[in-house]
Amino acid sequence: MNQVKVTIAEKDYTLLTEGDPAFTQKVAAHVDQQLSQLMAPGKLSLGDAAVLAALNITEEYFQEVESAENLRRQLKEYLDESTKLKLELSEAKRELFKQKGGK
């Protein structure tokens, strides 16, 4: 278990992670950036900014999940098409072999 010190909204936190500490710092920096952008105008409390940041980050997450699913679906279609074309090629080779052998 790794201890990682991060700063979010000018407050220090020590987090425990089994993952890469650099990744944890990157995640914390993203959260801090989101909060800083929302609090910059000075109109939002930390609590309100945290809720909006959570919504923004969750929206990003779901968009990425949907994008990954679309890529998986597209890759499956390409693989299916590739399999179909390989079967057609194999059949064409057999047909050529039959024609050459029959002469």
All heavy atoms as an XYZ file, in Angstrom:
810
protein
N       0.857     -1.176      0.000
C       0.000      0.000      0.000
C       0.898      1.233      0.000
O       1.843      1.328      0.765
C      -0.886     -0.050      1.252
C      -1.990      0.946      1.309
S      -3.399      0.706      0.225
C      -4.072     -0.829      0.741
N       0.593      2.180     -0.880
C       1.370      3.403     -0.993
C       0.629      4.572     -0.362
O      -0.578      4.703     -0.531
C       1.619      3.745     -2.475
C       2.404      2.670     -3.180
O       3.449      2.261     -2.718
N       1.897      2.215     -4.308
N       1.363      5.408      0.325
C       0.813      6.657      0.838
C       1.161      7.759     -0.157
O       2.313      7.885     -0.561
C       1.399      7.019      2.200
C       0.833      6.233      3.344
C       1.278      6.813      4.687
O       2.121      7.693      4.754
N       0.697      6.305      5.758
N       0.147      8.530     -0.533
C       0.351      9.608     -1.492
C      -0.202     10.888     -0.890
O      -1.361     10.928     -0.476
C      -0.358      9.303     -2.831
C      -0.101     10.399     -3.838
C       0.078      7.952     -3.373
N       0.641     11.921     -0.852
C       0.192     13.221     -0.350
C      -0.252     14.062     -1.530
O       0.474     14.205     -2.512
C       1.306     13.904      0.426
C       1.640     13.183      1.713
C       2.689     13.911      2.520
C       2.977     13.095      3.784
N       3.932     13.761      4.656
N      -1.471     14.594     -1.435
C      -2.030     15.439     -2.490
C      -2.641     16.684     -1.855
O      -2.921     16.706     -0.656
C      -3.100     14.692     -3.319
C      -2.514     13.463     -3.997
C      -4.297     14.307     -2.473
N      -2.846     17.689     -2.687
C      -3.510     18.910     -2.238
C      -4.708     19.155     -3.140
O      -4.563     19.200     -4.367
C      -2.554     20.117     -2.300
O      -1.408     19.835     -1.490
C      -3.234     21.384     -1.790
N      -5.868     19.280     -2.518
C      -7.104     19.558     -3.241
C      -7.786     20.725     -2.542
O      -8.014     20.683     -1.324
C      -8.043     18.328     -3.274
C      -7.361     17.154     -3.966
C      -9.370     18.675     -3.950
C      -8.123     15.847     -3.906
N      -8.087     21.768     -3.321
C      -8.729     22.974     -2.785
C      -7.943     23.526     -1.593
O      -8.508     23.840     -0.551
C     -10.180     22.703     -2.427
N      -6.633     23.575     -1.766
C      -5.710     24.128     -0.769
C      -5.708     23.354      0.556
O      -5.308     23.879      1.590
C      -6.000     25.611     -0.529
C      -5.846     26.452     -1.779
C      -6.149     27.913     -1.566
O      -6.474     28.309     -0.425
O      -6.079     28.666     -2.551
N      -6.158     22.112      0.515
C      -6.135     21.279      1.712
C      -5.327     20.022      1.388
O      -5.501     19.408      0.335
C      -7.559     20.895      2.138
C      -7.591     20.127      3.435
C      -9.001     19.925      3.949
C      -8.951     19.115      5.231
N     -10.266     18.777      5.736
N      -4.431     19.653      2.317
C      -3.579     18.491      2.113
C      -4.287     17.217      2.581
O      -4.960     17.214      3.617
C      -2.264     18.641      2.881
C      -1.417     19.786      2.344
O      -1.514     20.077      1.133
O      -0.666     20.386      3.126
N      -4.099     16.154      1.795
C      -4.662     14.850      2.112
C      -3.571     13.800      1.935
O      -2.734     13.914      1.041
C      -5.820     14.488      1.174
C      -7.012     15.397      1.277
C      -7.110     16.540      0.479
C      -8.039     15.117      2.158
C      -8.209     17.386      0.569
C      -9.152     15.948      2.251
C      -9.224     17.082      1.460
O     -10.314     17.902      1.545
N      -3.598     12.784      2.769
C      -2.740     11.623      2.583
C      -3.651     10.471      2.211
O      -4.532     10.076      2.989
C      -1.942     11.297      3.859
O      -1.136     12.428      4.200
C      -1.053     10.084      3.649
N      -3.438      9.960      1.009
C      -4.286      8.886      0.489
C      -3.510      7.578      0.459
O      -2.302      7.572      0.249
C      -4.739      9.226     -0.935
C      -5.438     10.578     -1.119
C      -5.710     10.821     -2.598
C      -6.721     10.632     -0.314
N      -4.208      6.493      0.680
C      -3.612      5.164      0.551
C      -4.090      4.565     -0.759
O      -5.282      4.600     -1.065
C      -4.040      4.264      1.712
C      -3.581      4.687      3.101
C      -4.160      3.741      4.153
C      -2.066      4.702      3.184
N      -3.138      4.015     -1.518
C      -3.487      3.427     -2.800
C      -2.630      2.206     -3.076
O      -1.472      2.153     -2.657
C      -3.329      4.437     -3.953
O      -3.678      3.810     -5.184
C      -1.922      4.972     -4.050
N      -3.212      1.244     -3.733
C      -2.450      0.083     -4.174
C      -1.896      0.327     -5.574
O      -1.049     -0.416     -6.044
C      -3.326     -1.173     -4.149
C      -3.696     -1.592     -2.746
C      -4.518     -2.867     -2.713
O      -4.721     -3.491     -3.773
O      -4.975     -3.231     -1.616
N      -2.393      1.370     -6.224
C      -1.965      1.680     -7.579
C      -0.725      2.558     -7.602
O      -0.067      2.804     -6.584
N      -0.440      3.047     -8.786
C       0.706      3.915     -9.030
C       0.479      5.265     -8.345
O      -0.522      5.934     -8.621
C       0.873      4.089    -10.542
C       2.045      4.956    -10.921
O       2.857      5.310    -10.048
O       2.163      5.280    -12.121
N       1.389      5.691     -7.475
C       1.232      6.987     -6.808
C       1.105      8.154     -7.798
O       0.352      9.095     -7.547
C       2.495      7.114     -5.965
C       2.922      5.709     -5.706
C       2.555      4.957     -6.954
N       1.812      8.089     -8.918
C       1.731      9.158     -9.916
C       0.319      9.259    -10.489
O      -0.175     10.361    -10.755
C       2.747      8.926    -11.029
N      -0.336      8.110    -10.658
C      -1.711      8.116    -11.159
C      -2.646      8.759    -10.134
O      -3.514      9.560    -10.484
C      -2.175      6.696    -11.496
C      -3.568      6.635    -12.049
C      -3.829      7.018    -13.349
C      -4.624      6.210    -11.254
C      -5.112      6.971    -13.864
C      -5.914      6.162    -11.757
C      -6.155      6.542    -13.066
N      -2.462      8.427     -8.867
C      -3.280      9.014     -7.804
C      -3.087     10.523     -7.759
O      -4.045     11.277     -7.596
C      -2.932      8.377     -6.444
O      -3.174      6.971     -6.529
C      -3.762      8.960     -5.319
N      -1.845     10.984     -7.924
C      -1.581     12.420     -7.953
C      -2.244     13.080     -9.158
O      -2.771     14.188     -9.057
C      -0.073     12.677     -7.956
C       0.564     12.339     -6.618
C       2.081     12.390     -6.646
O       2.700     12.291     -7.697
N       2.672     12.540     -5.465
N      -2.247     12.386    -10.278
C      -2.892     12.900    -11.486
C      -4.403     13.051    -11.271
O      -5.003     14.053    -11.672
C      -2.601     11.959    -12.651
C      -3.151     12.410    -13.977
C      -2.734     11.423    -15.068
C      -3.338     11.782    -16.399
N      -2.925     10.859    -17.460
N      -5.007     12.047    -10.641
C      -6.441     12.098    -10.349
C      -6.753     13.263     -9.408
O      -7.688     14.032     -9.645
C      -6.923     10.751     -9.740
C      -8.337     10.867     -9.193
C      -6.839      9.637    -10.773
N      -5.960     13.391     -8.360
C      -6.168     14.477     -7.400
C      -5.986     15.838     -8.065
O      -6.742     16.775     -7.791
C      -5.206     14.332     -6.224
N      -5.016     15.955     -8.959
C      -4.788     17.212     -9.669
C      -5.983     17.567    -10.544
O      -6.370     18.740    -10.650
C      -3.519     17.124    -10.511
N      -6.600     16.554    -11.141
C      -7.793     16.788    -11.967
C      -8.948     17.306    -11.104
O      -9.632     18.261    -11.483
C      -8.190     15.500    -12.690
C      -9.333     15.665    -13.632
N      -9.247     16.377    -14.799
C     -10.613     15.216    -13.566
C     -10.416     16.357    -15.419
N     -11.254     15.653    -14.688
N      -9.146     16.682     -9.960
C     -10.207     17.130     -9.050
C      -9.915     18.560     -8.582
O     -10.806     19.425     -8.577
C     -10.333     16.180     -7.836
C     -11.275     16.753     -6.782
C     -10.811     14.804     -8.292
N      -8.670     18.833     -8.220
C      -8.283     20.177     -7.772
C      -8.522     21.203     -8.877
O      -9.037     22.304     -8.617
C      -6.811     20.180     -7.345
C      -6.394     21.515     -6.769
O      -7.047     21.983     -5.810
O      -5.420     22.103     -7.292
N      -8.183     20.852    -10.111
C      -8.379     21.761    -11.237
C      -9.861     22.067    -11.444
O     -10.251     23.214    -11.647
C      -7.787     21.163    -12.506
C      -8.003     22.031    -13.734
C      -7.608     21.330    -15.016
O      -7.471     20.105    -15.059
N      -7.438     22.081    -16.077
N     -10.685     21.033    -11.372
C     -12.128     21.220    -11.522
C     -12.662     22.163    -10.448
O     -13.424     23.084    -10.739
C     -12.859     19.876    -11.448
C     -12.664     18.974    -12.646
C     -13.462     19.433    -13.851
O     -14.607     19.862    -13.734
N     -12.865     19.337    -15.016
N     -12.251     21.929     -9.210
C     -12.712     22.783     -8.110
C     -12.214     24.213     -8.278
O     -12.967     25.169     -8.074
C     -12.242     22.219     -6.765
C     -12.978     20.978     -6.273
C     -12.286     20.391     -5.052
C     -14.428     21.303     -5.967
N     -10.965     24.363     -8.653
C     -10.389     25.701     -8.821
C     -11.128     26.488     -9.890
O     -11.406     27.680     -9.710
C      -8.909     25.603     -9.185
O      -8.189     25.035     -8.126
N     -11.457     25.835    -10.996
C     -12.184     26.516    -12.067
C     -13.568     26.959    -11.603
O     -14.023     28.044    -11.948
C     -12.325     25.603    -13.284
C     -11.045     25.411    -14.049
C     -11.194     24.411    -15.187
O     -12.216     23.734    -15.319
N     -10.160     24.302    -15.998
N     -14.224     26.130    -10.832
C     -15.578     26.451    -10.374
C     -15.577     27.508     -9.279
O     -16.518     28.284     -9.160
C     -16.279     25.179     -9.885
C     -16.619     24.184    -10.991
C     -17.000     22.840    -10.405
C     -17.732     24.719    -11.888
N     -14.510     27.533     -8.488
C     -14.446     28.491     -7.384
C     -13.771     29.801     -7.788
O     -13.851     30.782     -7.057
C     -13.714     27.867     -6.195
C     -14.490     26.717     -5.574
S     -13.585     25.896     -4.256
C     -13.410     27.220     -3.081
N     -13.138     29.845     -8.958
C     -12.396     31.033     -9.386
C     -13.225     32.305     -9.364
O     -12.750     33.324     -8.877
C     -11.782     30.802    -10.764
N     -14.452     32.275     -9.862
C     -15.233     33.523     -9.814
C     -15.576     33.959     -8.388
O     -15.999     35.081     -8.171
C     -16.506     33.178    -10.587
C     -16.176     31.969    -11.393
C     -15.134     31.243    -10.624
N     -15.395     33.075     -7.418
C     -15.671     33.423     -6.022
C     -17.135     33.391     -5.647
O     -17.511     33.853     -4.577
N     -17.947     32.826     -6.513
C     -19.384     32.815     -6.247
C     -19.874     31.528     -5.612
O     -20.972     31.470     -5.099
C     -20.152     33.051     -7.550
C     -19.887     34.407     -8.168
C     -20.655     34.579     -9.443
C     -20.342     35.936    -10.052
N     -21.009     36.133    -11.326
N     -19.043     30.489     -5.658
C     -19.477     29.190     -5.140
C     -18.731     28.826     -3.869
O     -17.535     29.077     -3.745
C     -19.236     28.096     -6.185
C     -20.059     28.155     -7.460
C     -19.635     27.047     -8.400
C     -21.545     28.040     -7.169
N     -19.445     28.196     -2.967
C     -18.797     27.651     -1.780
C     -18.051     26.385     -2.183
O     -18.284     25.828     -3.254
C     -19.850     27.307     -0.715
O     -20.633     26.202     -1.154
N     -17.174     25.917     -1.323
C     -16.442     24.688     -1.593
C     -17.409     23.520     -1.783
O     -17.239     22.701     -2.674
C     -15.441     24.382     -0.478
C     -14.653     23.083     -0.609
C     -13.861     23.065     -1.918
C     -13.730     22.887      0.578
N     -18.439     23.462     -0.945
C     -19.421     22.372     -1.052
C     -20.145     22.384     -2.382
O     -20.284     21.336     -3.035
N     -20.616     23.551     -2.812
C     -21.305     23.650     -4.102
C     -20.351     23.334     -5.250
O     -20.717     22.637     -6.203
C     -21.899     25.046     -4.291
C     -23.095     25.314     -3.384
O     -23.686     24.338     -2.867
O     -23.443     26.493     -3.184
N     -19.121     23.836     -5.160
C     -18.126     23.556     -6.195
C     -17.823     22.064     -6.252
O     -17.650     21.495     -7.333
C     -16.851     24.363     -5.942
N     -17.774     21.411     -5.084
C     -17.498     19.974     -5.043
C     -18.609     19.187     -5.731
O     -18.341     18.229     -6.474
C     -17.320     19.500     -3.602
N     -19.850     19.582     -5.508
C     -20.978     18.902     -6.152
C     -20.908     19.083     -7.669
O     -21.049     18.121     -8.434
C     -22.332     19.403     -5.602
C     -23.494     18.901     -6.446
C     -22.497     18.978     -4.151
N     -20.663     20.322     -8.122
C     -20.576     20.573     -9.550
C     -19.368     19.871    -10.170
O     -19.450     19.344    -11.284
C     -20.520     22.075     -9.827
C     -21.821     22.833     -9.544
C     -21.622     24.329     -9.756
C     -22.948     22.319    -10.415
N     -18.255     19.848     -9.454
C     -17.067     19.136     -9.947
C     -17.364     17.645    -10.069
O     -16.976     17.009    -11.056
C     -15.878     19.371     -9.020
N     -18.053     17.097     -9.083
C     -18.419     15.673     -9.136
C     -19.309     15.401    -10.342
O     -19.132     14.390    -11.044
C     -19.116     15.253     -7.844
N     -20.240     16.299    -10.613
C     -21.104     16.133    -11.783
C     -20.295     16.217    -13.079
O     -20.484     15.407    -13.989
C     -22.211     17.192    -11.784
C     -23.302     16.994    -10.738
C     -24.197     18.220    -10.666
C     -24.125     15.753    -11.055
N     -19.394     17.192    -13.163
C     -18.561     17.342    -14.360
C     -17.684     16.114    -14.581
O     -17.579     15.601    -15.704
C     -17.674     18.587    -14.260
C     -18.455     19.872    -14.382
O     -19.578     19.894    -14.877
N     -17.863     20.961    -13.928
N     -17.048     15.644    -13.527
C     -16.157     14.490    -13.632
C     -16.952     13.233    -13.985
O     -16.510     12.420    -14.806
C     -15.346     14.308    -12.335
C     -14.358     15.480    -12.194
C     -14.622     12.970    -12.310
C     -13.723     15.608    -10.822
N     -18.131     13.084    -13.409
C     -18.975     11.926    -13.713
C     -19.454     11.979    -15.155
O     -19.492     10.945    -15.841
C     -20.165     11.851    -12.737
O     -19.654     11.790    -11.402
C     -21.023     10.629    -13.003
N     -19.777     13.171    -15.645
C     -20.179     13.313    -17.046
C     -19.023     12.909    -17.965
O     -19.224     12.162    -18.930
C     -20.598     14.748    -17.342
C     -21.017     14.954    -18.790
C     -21.420     16.386    -19.101
O     -21.010     17.311    -18.372
O     -22.131     16.568    -20.100
N     -17.811     13.373    -17.652
C     -16.630     12.977    -18.429
C     -16.477     11.455    -18.428
O     -16.212     10.849    -19.467
C     -15.356     13.588    -17.835
C     -15.221     15.076    -17.998
C     -14.031     15.632    -17.214
O     -13.325     14.861    -16.523
O     -13.812     16.848    -17.289
N     -16.640     10.875    -17.255
C     -16.499      9.421    -17.116
C     -17.499      8.683    -18.000
O     -17.134      7.781    -18.757
C     -16.683      9.018    -15.650
C     -16.858      7.535    -15.462
C     -15.769      6.669    -15.542
C     -18.117      6.988    -15.224
C     -15.934      5.299    -15.389
C     -18.289      5.626    -15.071
C     -17.198      4.785    -15.156
O     -17.366      3.428    -15.019
N     -18.779      9.058    -17.921
C     -19.797      8.362    -18.702
C     -19.599      8.573    -20.205
O     -19.864      7.667    -20.996
C     -21.202      8.759    -18.266
C     -21.649      8.064    -17.014
C     -21.917      8.779    -15.862
C     -21.806      6.684    -16.979
C     -22.318      8.133    -14.704
C     -22.211      6.032    -15.832
C     -22.467      6.763    -14.683
N     -19.125      9.751    -20.603
C     -18.832      9.973    -22.020
C     -17.701      9.059    -22.481
O     -17.753      8.502    -23.582
C     -18.464     11.438    -22.267
C     -19.662     12.367    -22.206
C     -19.273     13.840    -22.283
O     -18.116     14.208    -22.119
N     -20.257     14.685    -22.528
N     -16.686      8.899    -21.642
C     -15.571      8.012    -21.992
C     -16.010      6.549    -22.031
O     -15.569      5.788    -22.901
C     -14.411      8.191    -21.007
C     -13.722      9.536    -21.117
C     -13.118      9.801    -22.484
O     -12.577      8.852    -23.103
O     -13.191     10.951    -22.942
N     -16.873      6.156    -21.111
C     -17.390      4.780    -21.109
C     -18.184      4.530    -22.394
O     -18.024      3.494    -23.045
C     -18.270      4.517    -19.861
C     -19.076      3.230    -20.007
C     -17.412      4.470    -18.615
N     -19.019      5.484    -22.770
C     -19.806      5.344    -23.994
C     -18.890      5.298    -25.224
O     -19.090      4.487    -26.133
C     -20.798      6.504    -24.126
C     -21.735      6.370    -25.306
C     -22.765      7.477    -25.365
O     -23.216      7.942    -24.301
O     -23.117      7.875    -26.486
N     -17.885      6.137    -25.236
C     -16.927      6.144    -26.338
C     -16.187      4.814    -26.430
O     -16.014      4.262    -27.527
C     -15.935      7.292    -26.143
O     -15.002      7.315    -27.177
N     -15.769      4.277    -25.298
C     -15.078      2.983    -25.280
C     -16.008      1.879    -25.769
O     -15.581      0.990    -26.519
C     -14.567      2.677    -23.870
N     -17.265      1.927    -25.386
C     -18.230      0.921    -25.827
C     -18.438      1.008    -27.340
O     -18.511     -0.017    -28.022
C     -19.568      1.078    -25.090
C     -20.584      0.007    -25.417
C     -20.091     -1.411    -25.173
O     -19.367     -1.649    -24.184
O     -20.416     -2.290    -26.001
N     -18.506      2.229    -27.860
C     -18.643      2.402    -29.307
C     -17.427      1.838    -30.040
O     -17.569      1.198    -31.085
C     -18.841      3.876    -29.668
C     -20.216      4.379    -29.299
O     -21.166      3.611    -29.156
N     -20.343      5.678    -29.121
N     -16.240      2.065    -29.485
C     -15.026      1.520    -30.088
C     -15.022     -0.005    -30.045
O     -14.627     -0.655    -31.018
C     -13.784      2.072    -29.388
C     -13.444      3.524    -29.693
C     -12.308      4.005    -28.793
C     -13.076      3.695    -31.156
N     -15.462     -0.576    -28.917
C     -15.544     -2.039    -28.808
C     -16.508     -2.608    -29.849
O     -16.227     -3.620    -30.493
C     -15.990     -2.460    -27.408
C     -14.881     -2.556    -26.397
C     -15.290     -3.295    -25.143
N     -15.995     -2.551    -24.136
C     -15.520     -1.541    -23.425
N     -14.321     -1.101    -23.637
N     -16.240     -0.959    -22.506
N     -17.650     -1.944    -29.995
C     -18.660     -2.391    -30.960
C     -18.095     -2.311    -32.382
O     -18.242     -3.246    -33.181
C     -19.914     -1.513    -30.834
C     -21.161     -2.100    -31.415
C     -22.414     -1.267    -31.118
N     -22.543     -0.970    -29.704
C     -22.578      0.262    -29.178
N     -22.520      1.322    -29.939
N     -22.694      0.447    -27.884
N     -17.422     -1.200    -32.694
C     -16.840     -1.029    -34.014
C     -15.747     -2.075    -34.271
O     -15.678     -2.657    -35.352
C     -16.272      0.378    -34.146
C     -15.850      0.747    -35.537
C     -15.399      2.194    -35.623
O     -15.019      2.804    -34.636
N     -15.442      2.745    -36.818
N     -14.920     -2.329    -33.267
C     -13.868     -3.337    -33.403
C     -14.474     -4.714    -33.642
O     -13.998     -5.469    -34.491
C     -12.986     -3.346    -32.145
C     -11.823     -4.324    -32.152
C     -10.884     -4.064    -33.315
C     -11.069     -4.248    -30.829
N     -15.544     -5.040    -32.926
C     -16.213     -6.326    -33.128
C     -16.744     -6.434    -34.550
O     -16.617     -7.475    -35.196
C     -17.350     -6.511    -32.125
C     -18.029     -7.877    -32.250
C     -19.197     -8.017    -31.320
C     -19.887     -9.351    -31.403
N     -20.123     -9.894    -32.719
N     -17.327     -5.346    -35.066
C     -17.820     -5.359    -36.442
C     -16.677     -5.598    -37.425
O     -16.815     -6.370    -38.376
C     -18.532     -4.039    -36.765
C     -19.864     -3.882    -36.076
C     -20.468     -2.484    -36.240
O     -19.918     -1.675    -37.034
O     -21.479     -2.202    -35.576
N     -15.539     -4.938    -37.191
C     -14.380     -5.130    -38.065
C     -13.863     -6.569    -37.992
O     -13.509     -7.160    -39.014
C     -13.255     -4.163    -37.699
C     -13.522     -2.711    -38.048
C     -12.948     -1.697    -37.304
C     -14.344     -2.345    -39.114
C     -13.180     -0.360    -37.612
C     -14.584     -1.017    -39.421
C     -13.994     -0.036    -38.671
O     -14.221      1.277    -38.978
N     -13.831     -7.120    -36.795
C     -13.380     -8.510    -36.644
C     -14.340     -9.483    -37.315
O     -13.914    -10.445    -37.961
C     -13.205     -8.853    -35.161
C     -12.027     -8.180    -34.464
C     -12.083     -8.452    -32.960
C     -10.712     -8.658    -35.043
N     -15.630     -9.226    -37.159
C     -16.622    -10.079    -37.824
C     -16.465    -10.000    -39.344
O     -16.518    -11.024    -40.037
C     -18.045     -9.677    -37.424
C     -18.379    -10.015    -35.977
O     -17.616    -10.783    -35.351
O     -19.405     -9.494    -35.477
N     -16.280     -8.792    -39.861
C     -16.097     -8.599    -41.299
C     -14.819     -9.290    -41.772
O     -14.789     -9.932    -42.819
C     -16.058     -7.106    -41.641
C     -15.888     -6.807    -43.114
C     -17.087     -7.205    -43.977
O     -18.187     -7.432    -43.429
O     -16.911     -7.281    -45.202
N     -13.759     -9.178    -40.971
C     -12.490     -9.828    -41.307
C     -12.655    -11.344    -41.361
O     -12.166    -11.996    -42.285
C     -11.427     -9.460    -40.269
O     -10.247    -10.179    -40.472
N     -13.353    -11.906    -40.411
C     -13.609    -13.349    -40.395
C     -14.399    -13.771    -41.626
O     -14.088    -14.773    -42.277
C     -14.365    -13.747    -39.105
O     -13.574    -13.376    -37.987
C     -14.658    -15.228    -39.068
N     -15.407    -12.981    -41.962
C     -16.224    -13.282    -43.144
C     -15.363    -13.241    -44.404
O     -15.452    -14.129    -45.263
C     -17.364    -12.267    -43.251
C     -18.243    -12.443    -44.451
C     -19.294    -11.351    -44.516
C     -20.005    -11.367    -45.864
N     -20.822    -10.191    -46.080
N     -14.513    -12.225    -44.521
C     -13.659    -12.108    -45.703
C     -12.631    -13.240    -45.779
O     -12.326    -13.735    -46.872
C     -12.957    -10.750    -45.714
C     -13.865     -9.549    -45.983
C     -13.107     -8.242    -45.757
C     -14.456     -9.596    -47.377
N     -12.124    -13.683    -44.627
C     -11.185    -14.811    -44.616
C     -11.872    -16.079    -45.106
O     -11.282    -16.861    -45.861
C     -10.626    -15.027    -43.206
C      -9.576    -14.033    -42.805
C      -9.082    -14.304    -41.397
C      -8.092    -13.255    -40.946
N      -7.640    -13.485    -39.569
N     -13.108    -16.290    -44.686
C     -13.854    -17.460    -45.147
C     -14.105    -17.391    -46.649
O     -13.982    -18.396    -47.363
C     -15.176    -17.587    -44.391
C     -15.083    -17.989    -42.921
C     -16.456    -17.880    -42.249
C     -14.536    -19.397    -42.794
N     -14.454    -16.196    -47.143
C     -14.674    -16.029    -48.575
C     -13.383    -16.283    -49.353
O     -13.402    -16.915    -50.415
C     -15.208    -14.624    -48.877
C     -16.637    -14.403    -48.437
C     -17.124    -12.980    -48.678
O     -16.450    -12.210    -49.401
O     -18.195    -12.637    -48.145
N     -12.266    -15.788    -48.841
C     -10.975    -16.006    -49.489
C     -10.626    -17.485    -49.514
O     -10.179    -18.013    -50.536
C      -9.874    -15.214    -48.772
C      -8.455    -15.378    -49.311
C      -8.375    -14.928    -50.765
C      -7.473    -14.612    -48.441
N     -10.848    -18.150    -48.411
C     -10.574    -19.581    -48.332
C     -11.422    -20.345    -49.342
O     -10.935    -21.243    -50.035
C     -10.840    -20.073    -46.913
O     -10.585    -21.442    -46.811
N     -12.681    -19.983    -49.441
C     -13.582    -20.632    -50.393
C     -13.126    -20.365    -51.830
O     -13.130    -21.269    -52.678
C     -15.022    -20.142    -50.189
C     -16.038    -20.812    -51.080
C     -16.133    -22.318    -50.885
O     -15.954    -22.804    -49.753
O     -16.377    -23.022    -51.888
N     -12.700    -19.143    -52.117
C     -12.223    -18.797    -53.458
C     -10.961    -19.587    -53.793
O     -10.795    -20.071    -54.922
C     -11.961    -17.298    -53.556
N     -10.065    -19.760    -52.834
C      -8.846    -20.550    -53.058
C      -9.200    -22.006    -53.356
O      -8.604    -22.626    -54.236
C      -7.920    -20.467    -51.842
C      -7.184    -19.157    -51.724
C      -6.282    -19.160    -50.494
C      -5.497    -17.878    -50.354
N      -4.641    -17.888    -49.148
N     -10.173    -22.565    -52.617
C     -10.608    -23.951    -52.866
C     -11.188    -24.092    -54.268
O     -10.921    -25.060    -54.964
C     -11.636    -24.385    -51.821
C     -11.001    -24.995    -50.585
C     -12.069    -25.443    -49.659
N     -12.483    -24.178    -49.038
C     -13.104    -24.037    -47.894
N     -13.475    -25.087    -47.241
N     -13.384    -22.878    -47.397
N     -11.968    -23.104    -54.678
C     -12.571    -23.121    -56.002
C     -11.499    -23.080    -57.073
O     -11.552    -23.835    -58.039
C     -13.448    -21.869    -56.149
C     -14.875    -21.959    -56.582
C     -15.500    -23.296    -56.802
O     -15.965    -23.943    -55.862
O     -15.569    -23.698    -57.980
N     -10.474    -22.230    -56.882
C      -9.370    -22.152    -57.836
C      -8.608    -23.478    -57.890
O      -8.234    -23.944    -58.972
C      -8.418    -21.020    -57.452
C      -8.806    -19.617    -57.890
C      -7.864    -18.582    -57.281
C      -8.792    -19.507    -59.409
N      -8.391    -24.055    -56.740
C      -7.671    -25.324    -56.674
C      -8.448    -26.408    -57.423
O      -7.872    -27.201    -58.172
C      -7.426    -25.722    -55.216
C      -6.657    -26.987    -55.063
C      -5.284    -27.013    -55.304
C      -7.283    -28.165    -54.665
C      -4.568    -28.188    -55.174
C      -6.572    -29.346    -54.529
C      -5.200    -29.357    -54.782
N      -9.771    -26.431    -57.242
C     -10.616    -27.415    -57.932
C     -10.524    -27.219    -59.446
O     -10.429    -28.182    -60.198
C     -12.078    -27.269    -57.488
C     -12.380    -27.848    -56.141
C     -13.867    -27.664    -55.872
C     -14.230    -28.049    -54.450
N     -15.652    -27.796    -54.164
N     -10.583    -25.948    -59.859
C     -10.544    -25.663    -61.292
C      -9.195    -26.049    -61.891
O      -9.131    -26.596    -62.987
C     -10.814    -24.183    -61.545
C     -12.262    -23.796    -61.312
C     -12.517    -22.312    -61.523
O     -11.611    -21.569    -61.858
N     -13.750    -21.898    -61.309
N      -8.107    -25.788    -61.192
C      -6.780    -26.130    -61.697
C      -6.587    -27.645    -61.693
O      -5.984    -28.207    -62.595
C      -5.682    -25.484    -60.856
C      -5.541    -23.999    -61.115
C      -4.389    -23.423    -60.314
C      -4.230    -21.958    -60.582
N      -3.131    -21.358    -59.838
N      -7.082    -28.306    -60.687
C      -6.941    -29.750    -60.590
C      -7.797    -30.481    -61.605
O      -7.480    -31.577    -62.046
N      -8.906    -29.878    -62.012
C      -9.828    -30.505    -62.963
C      -9.349    -30.426    -64.398
O      -9.823    -31.140    -65.246
N      -8.367    -29.587    -64.698
C      -7.913    -29.417    -66.081
C      -6.824    -30.375    -66.429
O      -6.063    -30.868    -65.744
C      -7.426    -27.989    -66.307
C      -8.573    -27.014    -66.281
C      -8.077    -25.642    -66.649
C      -9.224    -24.652    -66.661
N      -8.842    -23.353    -67.029
